[in-house]
Amino acid sequence: MKMIKAIVRPDAADSVADGLAEMGFFSMTKLSAFGRGKQKGITVGTIHYDELPKVMLLMVVEDKHVEEVIKLIKYKAYTGNFGDGKIFVTPVDQVFTVRTGETGL
């Protein structure tokens, strides 16, 4: 299993979430966040915004679904401009359901 963390623009988050649900991936966590990337913020007129609003989507998927989930996120979050986001993929060794004590997805 892998954990996919996708940091995307707020206006793309619902499109990504809806696309994942259409594919059958209903379990995910959505967090509001602020951050900056290589562009180091944005300047509008004389005002510099150091950190910009983002949304972090977290989901755990089986290894066989990782590529299709990444492909969908990249497609739905793409604008071609700085700040479209990042996707991180990390291994998940164990999963426990708190209420039942069951392991696995």
C-alpha positions as CSV (number, residue, x, y, z in Angstrom):
1,M,0.0,0.0,0.0
2,K,1.0,3.6,-0.6
3,M,0.0,6.9,0.9
4,I,-0.5,9.6,-1.7
5,K,-0.3,13.2,-0.4
6,A,-1.3,15.7,-3.1
7,I,-1.0,19.4,-2.4
8,V,-3.1,21.3,-4.9
9,R,-4.7,24.7,-5.5
10,P,-8.0,25.2,-3.6
11,D,-10.0,25.6,-6.8
12,A,-8.7,22.3,-8.0
13,A,-9.4,20.3,-4.9
14,D,-13.1,19.5,-5.5
15,S,-12.4,18.5,-9.1
16,V,-9.7,16.1,-7.9
17,A,-11.9,14.7,-5.2
18,D,-14.9,14.3,-7.5
19,G,-12.6,12.5,-10.1
20,L,-11.3,10.1,-7.4
21,A,-14.9,9.3,-6.3
22,E,-15.9,8.6,-9.9
23,M,-13.0,6.1,-10.1
24,G,-14.2,4.4,-6.9
25,F,-11.7,6.0,-4.4
26,F,-14.0,7.4,-1.8
27,S,-11.7,7.4,1.3
28,M,-9.5,10.5,1.6
29,T,-8.7,13.3,4.0
30,K,-8.8,16.9,2.9
31,L,-6.9,19.6,4.8
32,S,-6.6,23.3,4.3
33,A,-3.0,24.4,4.3
34,F,-0.7,27.4,3.4
35,G,2.6,27.1,1.7
36,R,5.0,28.2,-1.0
37,G,7.1,26.5,-3.5
38,K,9.9,27.4,-5.9
39,Q,8.2,30.6,-6.8
40,K,8.5,31.8,-3.2
41,G,5.1,33.3,-3.0
42,I,3.5,35.8,-5.4
43,T,3.7,39.6,-5.8
44,V,0.5,41.5,-6.8
45,G,1.3,45.2,-7.3
46,T,3.3,46.2,-4.2
47,I,2.0,43.4,-2.0
48,H,4.0,40.2,-1.6
49,Y,2.1,37.1,-0.4
50,D,4.7,34.8,1.1
51,E,2.4,31.8,1.6
52,L,-0.5,30.9,-0.5
53,P,-3.6,28.8,0.3
54,K,-3.4,25.1,-0.7
55,V,-5.4,22.0,0.0
56,M,-3.7,18.7,1.0
57,L,-5.4,15.5,0.0
58,L,-4.3,12.3,1.8
59,M,-5.3,8.8,0.7
60,V,-4.0,5.3,1.0
61,V,-4.3,3.1,-2.0
62,E,-3.2,-0.4,-3.0
63,D,0.0,-0.4,-5.1
64,K,-1.8,-1.4,-8.3
65,H,-3.9,1.8,-8.2
66,V,-1.1,4.3,-7.5
67,E,-0.3,5.2,-11.2
68,E,-4.0,5.8,-12.1
69,V,-4.6,8.0,-9.0
70,I,-1.5,10.1,-9.8
71,K,-2.5,10.4,-13.4
72,L,-6.0,11.7,-12.4
73,I,-4.6,14.1,-9.8
74,K,-2.1,15.5,-12.4
75,Y,-4.9,15.9,-15.0
76,K,-7.4,17.5,-12.7
77,A,-5.0,19.9,-10.9
78,Y,-3.1,21.1,-14.0
79,T,-3.2,24.7,-15.1
80,G,0.3,25.0,-16.5
81,N,1.2,27.8,-14.0
82,F,3.5,27.9,-11.0
83,G,1.8,26.6,-7.9
84,D,-0.2,23.7,-9.5
85,G,1.0,21.5,-6.7
86,K,3.1,18.5,-5.7
87,I,2.3,14.8,-5.2
88,F,4.2,12.7,-2.7
89,V,4.0,8.9,-2.6
90,T,5.2,7.0,0.5
91,P,5.0,3.3,1.6
92,V,2.4,2.3,4.2
93,D,3.5,-0.7,6.3
94,Q,0.3,-1.1,8.4
95,V,-3.2,0.2,8.6
96,F,-5.5,-0.2,11.7
97,T,-9.1,0.7,12.1
98,V,-9.5,2.3,15.6
99,R,-13.1,1.2,16.2
100,T,-12.8,-2.4,15.2
101,G,-9.1,-3.1,15.5
102,E,-9.1,-4.6,12.0
103,T,-5.9,-4.3,9.9
104,G,-5.6,-3.4,6.2
105,L,-7.8,-1.3,4.0
